C-alpha cells in the first residue's frame, strides 16, 4: 500500500522548508529537485491540477541493453545514469514541481512490481495506479483519467513520461508551468510540449506548428513520426518540434476524446474501477478487461484524429532525450561521463540498473556500434 510522505507540506503551504523538514531520501532520489518546491497558485484551475507520471512501459527497444546480472530485463524507467536517481525518480520530481504531493499520481504495470514496489512510499495513498498489463499509452492515460475524475470531477491533468532524461530540468518545468497557465479554466484544447530540436533526428516524432514562431503557443498542423533524416531536416525548416510526450488537458474534455474513439474502453474501465477498492491492487474484473481491451497508442490513435483541438507549447533547448534507442542512450551517457563521478553507488531504492555500466558492457560487445549503423 502506498503511504503518505511524512515530510511533505500542506497543499496550500508556500513557506520555505526548514532544515529539519527537508526530505532526505526523496531529495537524493530526485537529483536535488525538491519534491514540494512549487508555490501553489490561487487560481481555481490550479487547485484542481493533477500530474500523472506514465511508468508502465516495457522498454522493449532497449531490452538487449537493460539486462541485469541475473539476466532480467529492467524497464528503462527504473534505470539510472552514472548511479544517479532512476528516470522514474526524476519524472516524479518534475511532477512534484508542478502540483502538491497529494495530486501526483503514477501509472505502473503489475508485471513491474519488483521494481516499483520499493518506490511505492514515494506516492501518497491511493495515488499509485496499477495496470494489470501494458495495453498502450492510451489505456494508461484513460485508467489514470478515470481514477482521478472519480475523486475530482473538475480535474485537469498533465501527463509526463517516466523514462526521459533532461539536462536543464528548470527549463522543462517552466515550460510545463507555462502550458498550465495558458490553459483556460474549461479548455477544449489539448496542450502539447514540443522541444526545440538539437538536430534532424530520424528516430523521433515531430509536431509541426501552424506558425514558425518558437515563442508562443500555437496550433498544430500535423504530426510526423520517425521521418527520414532528409525529411526531418525539412521539418526543422518548417519550425518542427520534437514531440516530448508531455501533454495537458481538462479531464472532462480528455474523456470526451476517448468516448468518441473507444467507448467500450471507457465503459469497461469505469465499470472496473467502480468495483475496485484499491488502485494498487487491480481487480479480477480489470484484469479480465485488459486481456481483451483494444490496445491504444495515445498519439496515433487519439490525438491524430483531433489535430484541430491541439496546441503546442515550444520548449527551448533543454537537453531532452527520450533514450529510445541504444544509440541515444550511449550519446547521453557519453555526454554525462565528463562530469559524472568515477564511482557512484547504486541505491536499490531508486534504480536497479546503471545505464552507463550497461553501455560500457554493450559497447565492448559492439552492440552500440551496430545500433548506430
C-alpha positions in Angstrom: 0.0 0.0 0.0 1.3 3.4 -0.9 1.6 5.8 2.0 1.9 9.5 2.6 5.3 11.1 2.7 5.6 12.4 6.2 8.0 15.1 5.1 5.6 16.7 2.7 4.0 20.1 3.4 0.3 21.1 3.2 -1.0 21.6 -0.3 -1.6 25.3 0.5 1.7 26.0 2.1 4.1 28.5 0.4 6.6 28.7 3.3 10.2 27.6 2.6 11.3 24.3 4.1 13.5 24.5 7.1 16.4 22.2 7.5 14.6 19.6 9.6 11.7 19.4 7.1 13.8 18.8 4.1 13.3 15.2 2.8 16.4 13.0 2.9 16.0 10.0 0.6 13.4 11.8 -1.6 15.8 14.7 -2.2 18.6 12.2 -3.1 16.3 10.2 -5.3 15.2 13.2 -7.4 18.6 14.5 -8.1 18.4 17.5 -5.9 14.9 18.6 -7.1 12.7 19.5 -4.2 9.6 17.3 -4.3 7.4 20.1 -2.9 9.3 23.1 -4.4 6.3 24.7 -6.2 4.3 27.6 -5.0 0.6 26.8 -5.2 -1.4 29.1 -7.5 -4.5 30.7 -6.0 -6.3 30.2 -9.4 -9.2 27.8 -9.0 -7.9 25.8 -12.0 -4.6 25.2 -10.4 -6.4 23.9 -7.3 -7.7 21.1 -9.5 -4.5 20.3 -11.4 -3.1 16.8 -11.2 0.2 15.4 -12.5 0.4 11.8 -13.8 3.7 10.0 -14.4 3.3 7.3 -17.0 5.6 4.5 -15.9 4.1 1.3 -17.3 6.1 1.0 -20.5 8.1 -2.2 -21.1 11.0 -0.6 -22.8 11.4 -3.5 -25.3 13.6 -1.5 -27.7 16.3 -1.4 -25.1 15.8 -5.0 -23.8 19.3 -6.0 -25.2 20.9 -3.2 -23.2 18.9 -3.1 -20.0 19.5 -6.6 -18.7 20.8 -7.1 -15.1 23.3 -9.5 -13.8 20.6 -12.1 -13.3 19.6 -11.9 -17.0 16.3 -10.0 -16.3 15.2 -7.1 -18.5 14.9 -4.0 -16.3 12.3 -1.5 -17.7 14.1 1.7 -18.7 12.2 3.9 -16.2 13.8 2.0 -13.3 17.3 2.6 -14.5 19.8 5.4 -13.6 22.6 7.1 -15.4 26.0 7.1 -13.7 24.4 5.9 -10.4 22.1 8.8 -10.1 18.4 8.7 -9.4 16.2 6.5 -11.5 14.5 8.0 -14.5 11.2 7.5 -12.8 12.5 9.3 -9.7 13.4 12.3 -12.0 10.0 12.3 -13.6 8.4 12.2 -10.1 10.4 15.2 -9.1 9.2 17.1 -12.2 5.6 16.3 -11.2 6.1 17.5 -7.7 7.5 20.8 -9.0 4.0 21.4 -10.6 1.5 20.2 -8.0 1.4 19.3 -4.3 2.2 15.6 -3.4 -1.5 14.7 -2.9 -2.1 15.4 -6.6 0.8 13.4 -8.0 -0.1 10.0 -9.4 1.8 7.3 -11.3 0.7 4.6 -13.6 2.6 1.3 -13.2 2.4 -2.2 -14.6 1.6 -5.2 -12.4 4.4 -7.1 -14.1 6.9 -4.5 -12.9 6.0 -4.7 -9.2 9.5 -6.0 -8.3 10.9 -2.6 -9.5 8.2 -0.2 -8.4 7.3 -1.7 -5.0 10.4 -0.2 -3.2 9.3 3.2 -4.5 5.6 2.9 -3.6 6.0 5.1 -0.5 7.1 8.0 -2.7 3.4 8.4 -3.6 0.6 9.2 -1.3 -2.1 6.6 -0.5 -4.4 6.0 -3.5 -2.1 7.7 -6.0 -0.3 4.6 -7.3 -2.4 3.2 -10.1 -1.5 -0.3 -11.3 -2.4 -1.7 -14.7 -2.8 -5.5 -15.0 -0.6 -5.3 -18.1 0.6 -2.7 -20.6 -2.0 -2.1 -23.3 -0.6 1.1 -24.8 -0.2 4.6 -23.6 -3.8 5.4 -24.4 -5.2 2.9 -21.9 -2.7 4.0 -19.3 -3.9 7.6 -19.8 -7.6 6.5 -19.7 -7.1 4.5 -16.5 -5.5 7.4 -14.6 -8.0 9.8 -16.0 -11.0 7.7 -14.9 -9.4 7.2 -11.4 -8.8 10.9 -10.9 -12.2 12.1 -12.3 -13.9 9.9 -9.6 -12.0 11.9 -7.0 -12.1 15.4 -8.6 -14.7 15.9 -11.4 -13.1 19.3 -12.1 -9.7 17.9 -12.6 -7.3 19.0 -15.3 -4.2 16.8 -15.8 -0.7 17.0 -17.1 0.9 13.7 -18.2 4.7 13.1 -18.0 6.6 10.1 -19.5 8.7 8.4 -16.8 11.7 7.3 -19.0 13.1 10.5 -20.5 16.3 12.4 -19.4 16.7 16.2 -19.3 19.9 18.2 -18.7 18.1 21.5 -17.8 15.2 20.4 -15.6 14.2 24.0 -14.7 13.7 24.8 -18.4 11.3 21.9 -18.9 9.5 22.5 -15.6 9.0 26.2 -16.5 7.5 25.2 -19.9 5.1 22.8 -18.2 4.0 25.6 -15.8 3.5 27.9 -18.8 1.4 25.4 -20.5 -0.9 25.0 -17.5 -1.0 28.8 -17.1 -2.1 29.2 -20.7 -4.9 26.7 -20.4 -8.3 28.3 -19.9 -10.4 27.1 -17.0 -12.7 25.0 -19.1 -10.3 24.4 -22.0 -11.4 22.4 -25.0 -7.9 22.2 -26.3 -5.0 19.7 -25.6 -1.7 21.3 -24.9 1.4 19.5 -26.0 5.1 20.3 -25.2 7.3 20.5 -28.3 11.1 20.5 -27.7 13.2 22.8 -29.9 15.3 20.2 -31.8 19.1 19.9 -31.5 19.3 18.2 -34.9 17.3 16.4 -37.5 16.9 13.1 -35.7 15.0 10.5 -37.7 14.2 8.4 -34.7 11.9 10.9 -33.0 8.3 12.2 -33.6 7.8 15.7 -34.7 5.0 18.2 -34.1 4.5 20.7 -37.0 3.1 24.0 -35.6 0.9 26.3 -37.7 3.5 29.1 -37.4 7.3 29.0 -37.3 7.5 31.3 -34.2 9.2 29.5 -31.3 7.9 31.8 -28.6 4.1 31.5 -28.5 1.5 28.8 -28.0 0.4 27.7 -31.5 -2.0 25.5 -33.3 -0.8 22.2 -34.8 -0.8 21.3 -38.5 0.1 17.7 -38.2 2.4 15.0 -36.7 5.3 13.2 -38.4 6.5 10.0 -36.7 10.1 8.9 -37.3 10.8 10.6 -40.7 13.9 10.0 -42.8 16.8 12.3 -42.0 16.2 14.3 -45.1 12.5 14.8 -44.3 13.4 15.6 -40.7 15.7 18.4 -41.9 12.9 19.9 -43.9 10.6 19.7 -40.9 13.1 21.7 -38.9 13.0 24.4 -41.6 9.2 24.5 -41.1 9.6 25.0 -37.4 9.0 21.4 -36.4 9.4 20.5 -32.8 10.3 17.2 -31.1 7.3 15.5 -29.6 8.1 15.2 -25.9 5.1 13.1 -25.0 4.2 15.7 -22.3 0.6 17.0 -22.6 -2.1 18.7 -20.5 -5.8 18.8 -20.8 -9.1 19.3 -18.9 -10.2 15.9 -17.6 -13.8 16.1 -19.0 -12.5 17.1 -22.5 -10.0 14.3 -22.5 -12.7 11.8 -21.6 -14.8 13.0 -24.5 -12.0 12.3 -26.9 -11.7 8.7 -25.6 -15.5 8.3 -25.7 -15.6 9.3 -29.4 -12.9 6.8 -30.4 -13.0 4.0 -27.8 -16.4 4.0 -26.0 -16.0 0.3 -25.0 -12.7 1.0 -23.3 -14.2 4.0 -21.4 -17.2 2.0 -20.2 -15.1 -1.1 -19.3 -12.5 0.8 -17.2 -15.2 2.9 -15.5 -17.1 -0.2 -14.5 -14.0 -2.0 -13.3 -13.0 1.0 -11.1 -16.4 1.1 -9.6 -15.8 -2.4 -8.3 -12.2 -1.8 -7.2 -11.3 -0.7 -3.7 -7.6 0.0 -4.1 -5.9 1.2 -7.3 -2.7 -0.6 -6.3 -4.4 -4.0 -6.4 -6.1 -4.4 -9.8 -9.4 -6.4 -9.5 -10.2 -9.6 -11.4 -12.6 -7.5 -13.5 -10.0 -5.1 -14.6 -7.5 -7.9 -15.3 -10.1 -9.7 -17.4 -10.9 -6.4 -19.2 -7.2 -5.9 -20.0 -7.0 -9.3 -21.6 -9.4 -8.3 -24.3 -9.4 -4.5 -24.4 -8.2 -2.7 -27.6 -4.6 -1.6 -27.4 -4.4 2.2 -27.8 -1.4 4.4 -28.7 -2.5 7.8 -27.4 -0.7 9.9 -30.1 -1.5 7.7 -33.1 -5.0 6.5 -32.2 -6.4 9.6 -30.3 -4.6 12.8 -30.9 -4.1 12.3 -34.7 -7.9 12.5 -35.0 -8.2 15.8 -33.2 -5.4 17.9 -34.6 -7.7 20.9 -34.7 -8.0 20.8 -30.9 -4.3 20.7 -30.3 -1.9 23.5 -29.2 1.8 23.2 -28.9 4.0 25.0 -26.3 7.5 25.4 -27.6 10.3 24.4 -25.1 13.7 26.0 -25.6 16.8 23.7 -25.9 16.9 21.8 -22.6 19.0 18.7 -23.3 15.9 16.5 -23.6 16.2 12.9 -24.9 13.7 10.0 -24.8 16.6 7.5 -24.5 14.6 5.5 -27.0 17.4 3.6 -28.7 20.8 2.1 -27.6 22.4 4.8 -29.7 20.7 7.7 -27.9 21.4 6.1 -24.5 25.0 5.9 -25.5 25.1 9.5 -26.6 23.6 10.7 -23.3 25.9 8.5 -21.2 29.0 9.8 -23.1 27.8 13.4 -22.7 27.5 13.0 -18.9 30.7 11.0 -18.5 32.9 14.1 -18.4 31.1 15.4 -15.3 30.0 12.2 -13.6 32.0 10.9 -10.6 34.2 7.9 -11.5 32.2 5.7 -9.0 28.7 6.3 -7.5 27.0 3.6 -5.5 23.7 2.5 -7.0 20.8 2.8 -4.5 18.5 -0.3 -4.6 15.6 2.0 -3.6 15.9 4.3 -6.6 17.3 2.3 -9.5 18.0 -1.3 -10.4 20.5 -0.8 -13.3 23.0 1.9 -14.3 22.7 2.7 -18.0 26.3 3.9 -18.0 27.5 0.4 -17.0 25.1 -1.2 -19.5 26.5 0.9 -22.3 30.1 0.0 -21.4 29.3 -3.7 -21.5 27.3 -3.4 -24.7 29.9 -1.2 -26.4 32.6 -3.8 -25.5 30.5 -6.4 -27.4 29.9 -4.0 -30.3 26.2 -3.6 -29.8 26.0 0.2 -29.6 28.1 0.5 -32.7 25.8 -1.9 -34.5 22.7 0.0 -33.3 24.0 3.2 -34.8 24.8 1.7 -38.2 
